[in-house]
Every structure is written in C-alpha cells, then in structure tokens.
Amino acid sequence: MQITIIQALLIGLWTAFCYTGMLWGIYTNRALVLSFGVGVILHDIPTALAVGAVSELAFMGFGVGAGGTVPPNPIGPGIIGTLMAITMHGVTPQSALALSIPFAIAIQFLQTFVYTLGAGLPEAANNALKAQKFGKFRFFSNATVYLFATVGFLLGFLGAFSMTTLKSLVGMIPDWLLTGLSVAGGMLPAIGFAMIMSVMLKKEFIPFALLGYALAAFLQLPVIGIAIIGLVFALKHYFDVDGKEEAAPATAATASTKDEEGSRDDWI
Amino acid sequence: MTGSKKLTNSDYRKTTLRSYFLQNGFNYSNYQGLGYALLMYPAFKKLYGHDKKKLAENLSENTEFYNTNPNLIPFISSIHLAMADSGMEYSEIRGIKMALMGPLAGIGDSLSQFCLAPLFSTIFASLAMNNVAMAPVFFLLAINATLISIKFAMGAYGHKLGTSMIEKLSSKMSLISDAASMVGVTVIAGLAATFVKMKVTLTYASSAKAAKGATTSTVDIQAMLDKVAPALLPVLYTLLMYYLIKKRHWTTYKLVILTVVVGIVLSALHILGA
C-alpha cells in the first residue's frame, strides 16, 4: 500500500502530539494510542489495533522507573511497527513488534540526547530573567516541548514517507557518540544536585547530607525510607528546640526575680 | 505575618491545571526546575507583578533542580502559593518544597506507574485484542480522568493545609523550615547518590606472567570502588560540581559542557560505560 504525502504529514503531526504528551503526562505516548492514530489515518484500524495491543502489553514494563530515566520508546512499535504491519506484505503484528525494537532503542538514545541538549536551558532561562525578559523565559521553559514535537514529527513523517531513509539515518549515528552521550546523561544530574546544595547546605546540615548518602548508597533504602529517617532527626531537633524555647521564658523570669531579690538585699 | 491574600481559589485551580506543564522544560541539569517556575508564573505575576525585579528573582530561584511526580505536584504548588501569599519569602518556603519532593515522587510514581498505568493498560489492550475499535480512546479517557481528579484533590488539600499551617504555626516557621531543610538535605544527598550514574568498565589483567595454565584474573575496578564506598564516583563528581559552583562561581553552561565532554571522552576511552 502506498502512503500519500498528506497521510505522511498527518502521521508526523500525530507522532509529534503523542510524543509531546509524554511530557504532559497524558499517556498518549503508549503503543496502543500511537498505533490507533496510524490506523485511523491509513484506514486500517484492525491491523493497527492488533499491533497496538501486542506492543502495549510488551512495553507495559518499560516506562517504569524513577523520573528522568529513559526507557525504550513505544514510538518504535506504535508508529514504525504499525507502519510496517500495514504497508509491508507478510509482516504480522508480532514480527512488527520485533522489527521495531531497534527503533524503540534508537529513539530512547535520541531522547537522552534531547534531555542532554536541554541541559543548557536553565542558564538561558535565568539569563532571560536577569534581563526581566519574561517572554524569553517562557520560551526556554517550554523548549523541551518544542524539541519533542520536532523530533516526533520527523520520526513519524520520515517513517511514513521513507522507511529506508529512516533506517540509514539511525545507522549513521556512531556508536561511540551514543554511548558517550548516555554516559554524560548519567553524570549531568550531579550539576542539579550541586546547585541545590550550594543554596541549601548550611554547615549544621552536613550530617544530614552524610546520612542521606549512607542510607542510599550503603543501605539502598528507597527515597521514602530516606525521608522518614531524615524526618526522625528533624522532628527530634524541632521538639528539642521548641521545648527549650518554651522553657526559656520561665527561666529568664526566675532569673530576673532573683536579680531583683539580690539587688534588694544589697540595697538593704 | 502581614497576609496580603492576593490569590483567589481560581489562581490555585489554574496552577493545578498548569501541572501539565511541569516537564515542558525537562532537561538533564535541573530536571523539572524550569517547569516548576513555569507553572507558578501566572500566580507569581499576580503576587509580585507590580515589582518586575522581585518577580524575576522569584522565578529564577524556583528554576533550581526539582523532580517529583507530575500528578502530585499540585499539593506542593498549592502549599507554596498559600505560604507565598501570606508574605513569606522563598527562603522560608524552600525547605518544605524540597522536603516534599522525594516522598511525593515515590508515592506518585508507585501510584501512577505501578498501579494505574498497568491496570488500565491491560484492561484496554485486551479490549483492543477483541476488536473494540474505540479501546485506545477509552484508555486515554479513563486514565486522564483518574489523573486529573487526583491533581485537583491534591491541589485543594495542599491549599487547605498550607493556609492552616500558616495560621497555626507562623511563629515557629523558621524552626519548621530548618527541620524541613534537614529532611530535604537528607533526601537530596540520597538522590544524588542514586541518580548520578558513573560506572567504570575498565578492567585490567593482573597476571603479568603469561605462563601456561596461569589463569588471567581480571581486576574489576568498579567492584573495587564499590568495596571502598558505593556510589563513590557520583558523590565525588557531585562534590566537584559543588566546589566549582560555590568556590569558582561556574555557570551551568560551563558545567554542562565540562560534563558532556568528560562523559564522551571517558566513554570513548572505555573507562566509563553506560
């Protein structure tokens, strides 16, 4: 089956919307949803549903993880896989899923690359704020959306328009660069944590930084456990200081009466 | 506490809805930091709009690293707004904002990723397999209706809690903020040790003798480092960043470029691996 340029453009727009929806947390970037759109645009909903359902279940386990970790992307089976199943002869939903896994992984790296690229955004946004340019600040604060929409559109459009071009583009990125970027992506959060610490960390909080490190690295506690143990010490501190403050006025009062008595003694 | 009370219920609702924008500026240096400032923007404009400098300062302060669950963020943003509306400075609010980040991320992620998403996903994928053409649409409607209800419930609860907290505890606020900072620092240090990833893949063969039958035992450097202290490299690298920011006043641009170059070079030399 031949895909018209209008259909290719529509698939591009659909992919852009669904992919961006991942940032908004509206669950459009799921294989089930992605493939449904392709089915509607290409007038083959049954095939699209079959690929979507199989891939949805296969990808259910992905996408699970702490915020910021990048899993294989459902655009692989959802868009590319569905396109294969609809346009290529003899491609079953299951084989479409398998054939599209390399794309899912390539898109995963692409996303890491976008997040890494975006690491310069905070500085740009803060510079805009320094100059009190609020429009510019909003532009930079929305930039990941623009990048996602662009990447999504290109993936969907290229996939629909020319699968071979897409394949060779994926092959063009050298491996060392891909691994290098994901290694750098793993290190970049250090900057964010160091920034907060540079503001929050007073000398008297150093024990808590050590506590957090020990709990996470040695005991491998989940973050809620770490927060609860931190809370234990914080509450202890709170009640200690609070208790002292309540007691303090009373002692001050007795001290002053003693003083008065003392001075009276002297006076007499 | 001079409560100016410039914000109305509709400002809280608007900020709750803007929680969808939390990841609009997502990136690997401050995660949701830009998004947090972005979602507070209209409310801040109402609070500080007469004073452009103060507005810019407040937004800028709020672009610092943040990472939590987008569905529970309305709880935090409502508390933040209630406190800011009663005239508190960001330095007094930060502790609570940072202390809530980790726990809410944990609760929210397990709720949405381990419970709601798989639940709806299996239900509607099996409907689709039975050729219910509208299954994907129902999937979107069901999960989004659930999530938006959570958002609004959290936003309203945060508003209520934020207001009552201020009325009851305004005199103890600096003590509370200190206590909250302690939780915050603990959690952030813990997150730094788990989120920052550096793994040495370099190994070297320790047997110099190429004698026949000699087993070449390779020494795994990462395993050795882990014995000294787990997450040692990530912590050292975070400390380096801290040093460069605090003592050398490096900008994020420089830090990002340094990190990307170090990452690519060390990985190309097969010293670090993903």
Interface residues (C-beta under 8 A of the other chain):
Chain A: L23 W24 G25 I26 Y27 T28 R30 L32 V33 S35 F36 I45 P46 L49 A50 G52 A53 E56 L57 M60 G63 V64 G65 A66 G67 G68 Y115 T116 L117 G118 A119 G120 L121 P122 E123 A125 N126 L129 K130 Q132 F134 F137 R138 F140 S141 N142 A143 T144 V145 W176 L177 T179 G180 L181 S182 V183 A184 G185 G186 M187 L188 P189 A190 I191 G192 F193 A194 M195 I196 M197 S198 V199 M200 L201 K202 F205 F208 A209 L210 L211 G212 Y213 L215 A216 A217 F218 L221 P222 V223 I224 I226 A227 I229 G230 L231 F233 A234 L235 H237 Y238 V241 D242
Chain B: Y20 F21 L22 Q23 N24 G25 F26 N27 Y28 S29 N30 Y31 Q32 G33 L34 G35 A37 L38 Y41 K52 K53 L55 A56 E57 L59 S60 T63 E64 F65 N67 T68 N69 P70 N71 R94 G95 M98 A99 G102 P103 A105 G106 I107 D109 S112 Q113 F114 A117 P118 S121 T122 F124 A125 S126 A128 M129 N131 A133 A135 P136 V137 F139 L140 I143 N144 L147 K172 L175 I176 D178 A179 A180 S181 M182 V183 G184 V185 T186 V187 I188 A189 G190 L191 A192 A193 T194 F195 V196 K197 M198 K199 A229 P230 A231 P234 V235 Y237 T238 L239 L240 M241 Y242 L244 I245 K246 T251 T252 Y253 L255 V256 T259 V260 V262 G263 I264 V265 L266 S267 A268 L272 G273 A274
